[in-house]
Amino acid sequence: MSSTSPSSPHLAVALDGTGWHPASWREPVARPRDLFTAGYWADLVTEAERGLLDFVTIEDGLGPQSSHFLDPDERTDQVRGRLDAVLVASRVAPLTRHIGLVPTVVSTHTEPFHISKAIATLDYVSAGRAGLRVQITARPNEAAHFGRRTIPRIEAYDSPAAQEVVTDLFDEAADYVEVVRRLWDSWEDDAEIRDAATGRFIDRDKLHYIDFEGRHFSVRGPSITPRPPQGQPIVSALAHQTVPYRLVARQADIGYVTPHDAEQARAIVAEIRAEQETAGRAGEPLHVFGDLVVFLDDDQAAAEDRRARLDALVGEPYTSDARVFAGTPDQLADLLQELHTAGLTGFRLRPAVAGHDLPAITRGLVPELQRRGAFRRAYEADTLRGLLGLPRPANRYAAAATA
């Protein structure tokens, strides 16, 4: 029997290179020489699973990391370069048993057919623990890698022209997810017969054209990969304002948001719930996770000193879209419980230094939450949907076929 309340918050970590602070790679625990090895990522995800976390997200992008919002930079003192997040997740999946694996996918320059197949494959490799985090990019240099489109340069983010570009990219992302979801449903659950005696491998009547026609995509289907074990792997997205809140409300199972206090959290949750109702999804479960960057130490002064020391290495204070927390596991547990009462159903913590702050989460924060009866003491489901309390959805085309 579960020792936690049904409304206990869910907990995930966001993995990005050696950590979210740009000087994290210079810490003795950081292992920068191992960053582009499978073993490095396996160790991080195994540590997250040790802490019974719901899932990890893995950052990705289509251009080198940059300290500038839209342009490449020429810095040589920060980590540049990434492994492919979907492939990392697929490599780590057989080494783990319970934790969900949610790689980042950039919808702006990738094809939904390929991604639906890749995430369905990840769901098979992990036996039902796959998800994706959909992300857009408005960087002109990344568009230049592909040569298929140009994206107008955004000079002032708040200008009407910029908002038009961003709104269009998020509308495209919503269509992208719709195509992916339809492709996951394009095979019914029992489409494969696999009867050697009769020579029938597949029931062709249980494969469906999705015939998606939209402004951004025209995709016939069906997929070449059978319906994933979860039926629909988890879809998630980071959102900071109304336009991306709308994407979360229309298409996601989880939205990551960045409130800086409980009052702001309450307002964001209310806006997302209203958008969810507008999208006709009022009755569907939708998690809203708060993002925080964390510096965790046994005492607050040590955490603040570590942050200051890393800032000095970069030459400027670290800032983030999310609230930056520096303190003890007890203090963080207090904050998470306060934000949870404001309507957030979970949290995605961004370790400032992966080698330091991830173990501090799994071995410091998690035991403190468990002591308070606010986090699980064992994994209680075999799939990511199960961990998140989300049902396995019916296949939309099977319902249509029997109607």
Secondary structure as UniProt FT lines:
FT   TURN            6..7
FT   STRAND          10..15
FT   TURN            17..18
FT   TURN            22..23
FT   HELIX           24..26
FT   TURN            28..29
FT   HELIX           32..34
FT   TURN            35..36
FT   HELIX           38..50
FT   TURN            51..52
FT   STRAND          55..58
FT   HELIX           85..92
FT   HELIX           93..95
FT   STRAND          100..106
FT   TURN            107..108
FT   HELIX           112..125
FT   TURN            126..127
FT   STRAND          130..135
FT   HELIX           140..146
FT   TURN            157..158
FT   HELIX           160..184
FT   TURN            189..190
FT   STRAND          192..195
FT   TURN            196..199
FT   STRAND          200..202
FT   HELIX           204..206
FT   STRAND          212..213
FT   STRAND          218..219
FT   TURN            229..230
FT   STRAND          234..238
FT   HELIX           242..251
FT   STRAND          254..257
FT   HELIX           262..278
FT   TURN            279..280
FT   TURN            282..283
FT   STRAND          287..296
FT   HELIX           300..314
FT   STRAND          323..327
FT   HELIX           329..341
FT   TURN            342..343
FT   STRAND          346..351
FT   HELIX           354..360
FT   HELIX           361..365
FT   HELIX           366..371
FT   TURN            372..373
FT   HELIX           384..387
FT   TURN            388..389
FT   HELIX           396..402
//
